[in-house]
Amino acid sequence: MKKILFLFLAACFFFSCEKETIVIPQQHAGRTVLAFFWADNSLNSSLRNNIQTMMQGLQAMKDSAALLVYWDGEASDISWPEPCIVEYVTNGQGGINSLSKGTIDAMMADKNTSIYDLIGIGNIRKKYPPQTSTEKTVMQTVIGDMMSAYPSESYGIIFGSHAHGSGWLPTITGTRSIGQDGGRYSSDTALIPELAEVLRTVNPQKFDFVLFDACMMGCAEVYYELKDAARYCIASVLDIPAAGFPYASVMPYLYENAIKDYLGPICKDYIDYYNYNGWGTISAVDCNQMEGLAEAVRSVILSNQDSLKNVDTADLQQYGKGSSNFKGYAYDMLQFIEKLCGGMAPDDFTQQLKKTVVYTGYTHDPTSSLYRIDGDNYSGMGMYIPNSFTTPKYLLWNNYFKSSIAWYHASGWAETESIWGN
């Protein structure tokens, strides 16, 4: 009788435990890379090609790794007519998902294999109804879903929009900002402060890196917004050519544990790729140093207030070169500080800048003279210089800079507005 009672109680115990068991998804070791692609625009085919080169990069890896792509393309897209999350997992031996290296190599070599067939081997993890993927709530939901689909120790994230980027600026003409959802003249674009808030919310531990495959994101205003969202940021202060990053060579670096040691190779591969086949600048920035850089800039500006109006921006290297709409959005930070200080920047400032800009480079022989860089006055860090101009463009820029960009207060511009303001 006692034995029967014991067995009954034991069964009840295990049954109770089984009912209360909470299944926790396995956390994958290492880093997972996320790619958020705004592709419902003129860069649809270029971004699709990027997925193919990302797959080539995954094939070159010696360890297993995962790439999750969010794709929001055109409704007529053959592969993914609806917004979706697509997964690519390499086994570290050249295979991706359920296909072996040999099978994928054969597909790539076969002239009858379309890019839709090739990238179509990705596993669709989630589909969404039509949505505006530049909206804050949508970005937050999607990136959270990507992380939930593949729980990992850490994450890096790529934002793909190529030509659709204008740094810290709000949309001006309806054709630029970070991301563009809905065609050439759509005003559905994302704002950097909102994007930074999304990243902070979905991943309070910070992303290991943010890589902007989008134009003109390499400026202090953007990096400062990201200081509490990412450890490192990779971006260009100039336009990025439509082909984007050379992912076939860059992807393996993005999974390295000591990512700081591979920021240089990532940037060098980018410059080597475009050195005689395009144009470009690229920088890798330690976002943890951005607070210190803001303090250093603020100290110089406040110590040299009387000289602010003596700096002629026409003498400075400016980076919004692709269109007159964006000229003046950013000037070289080091050159500005040197001019402000009479020719030489303070040692404290230059040392802090070196800590912040981990690596930077530029193409020495661009195919377009429009993007030629003065190497003697290039630091890899762009910065807006507010002014007293009253043209509609600068009124918009200054008002947005003052009302929405944290760098305005952190770097000393707010305290000197009586000198430069309009």
C-alpha positions, 0 to 999 in steps of 0.5 A, a space after each residue: 500500500 505504501 509503495 502504491 501511494 509513493 508511486 501515485 505521489 511521484 506521478 503527481 509531482 512529475 505531472 505538476 512539474 511538466 505542466 509548469 515547465 517553461 520552454 526557453 529557446 536555446 541561446 546560440 553561442 557567438 554573434 548573430 548578424 541581422 540585416 535590415 533592408 529597406 528595399 521598396 525603392 530604386 535600390 531593390 535589385 542592388 540590395 538583392 545582390 547584396 544578399 547573394 554576396 552575403 551568402 558568398 561571405 557565409 560560405 567562406 566561414 570556418 564556423 557555423 553562423 547565422 544571418 537574418 535578413 529583414 526584406 521589405 521590397 516591392 509587391 511584385 518581388 518574385 521571391 518575397 512579395 510580402 515583408 519577411 524575415 529570412 534566415 541563412 545558417 552556414 555549417 562552417 563548411 560552405 553549406 547554407 541551410 539544408 544545402 551543401 557547399 557543392 550544391 550551392 557552388 553548382 547553383 552559382 555556376 549555373 547560368 540558368 540559376 537566377 538570383 531569385 533562385 539563389 537567395 530563395 534558399 533562405 528559410 522564411 521565419 516570419 511574414 508580415 502584412 504590408 507595412 511601412 518599415 521606416 516607422 518606429 513601431 515597425 522597426 522595433 517589432 521587426 528587430 525584436 522578432 529577428 532576435 527572438 527567431 535566433 536567440 544569441 549571445 550578442 548581435 550586430 546589425 546592418 542597415 541597408 539603404 545605400 543611396 537613401 541616407 542623409 546622415 542626421 538630417 530629416 527628410 528634405 526633398 522626400 528622396 533622402 534620409 535613412 531608409 526609404 519605403 515606397 519609391 523615389 518620392 516617398 517621404 516614409 523615411 526613418 529618423 536617426 533619434 528614433 532608430 537609436 531609441 529602437 536599438 536601445 529598447 530591443 537590446 539594452 546590452 548594446 549591439 556589438 556593431 551597427 554597419 550603415 550601408 547607406 549614404 552620409 551616416 558617418 557624422 558625429 550627430 549620428 554616432 552620438 545618438 548611437 552611443 547607448 545603442 552600439 559599441 562600434 559603428 561603421 559608416 561613410 561620411 560620403 555617398 555609398 555607391 549602389 553596389 554597397 559593401 563588399 560582403 563576400 570578403 567582409 562577412 566573416 569579419 563581422 562574426 569575429 569575437 574580438 570585433 574591434 580587431 577586425 574593424 580595420 580589415 572591414 574598412 580596408 576591404 571597402 576602400 580597396 573595393 572602390 579605390 579604382 572602381 568608384 569612390 568612398 570614405 569609411 570610418 569605424 568609430 568607438 561609440 563608447 568614446 562619443 561622450 568624451 568627444 562631445 566634451 572635448 568639442 564643447 571645451 574647444 568651442 566654449 574656449 574659442 567663442 570669439 572666433 566662431 564667426 571667423 571660421 569661413 565654412 567655404 574653406 573647410 572640407 564638406 561632405 554632402 557632395 552628391 547633391 546641392 540639397 545636402 551641401 553643408 550637412 557635415 564638415 571635417 571635424 578636425 579641420 574645423 577645430 584647427 581653424 577655430 583654434 588658429 591653426 592647431 587643435 589642442 592635444 586633449 582634443 586630438 587624443 580623444 579624436 584618435 580614441 574615437 575614430 578607430 580606423 578611417 580611410 578614403 579612395 585616393 583615385 575616385 572615378 568621380 572628381 566630385 568625391 575627391 578627398 583632401 587627405 590633409 584635411 580628412 579625419 574621418 569624422 564629419 560634423 554639422 556647423 550651424 549658421 545664421 543663414 535664413 534660406 529655407 534649407 538652413 532654417 529647417 536644418 538648424 531648427 531640427 538640429 536644435 530640437 531633435 539632435 542630442 549632439 547640439 546640447 552635448 557639444 556646446 552649440 546650444 551655449 553659443 547660439 547667440 553668436 551663430 544663431 539666426 
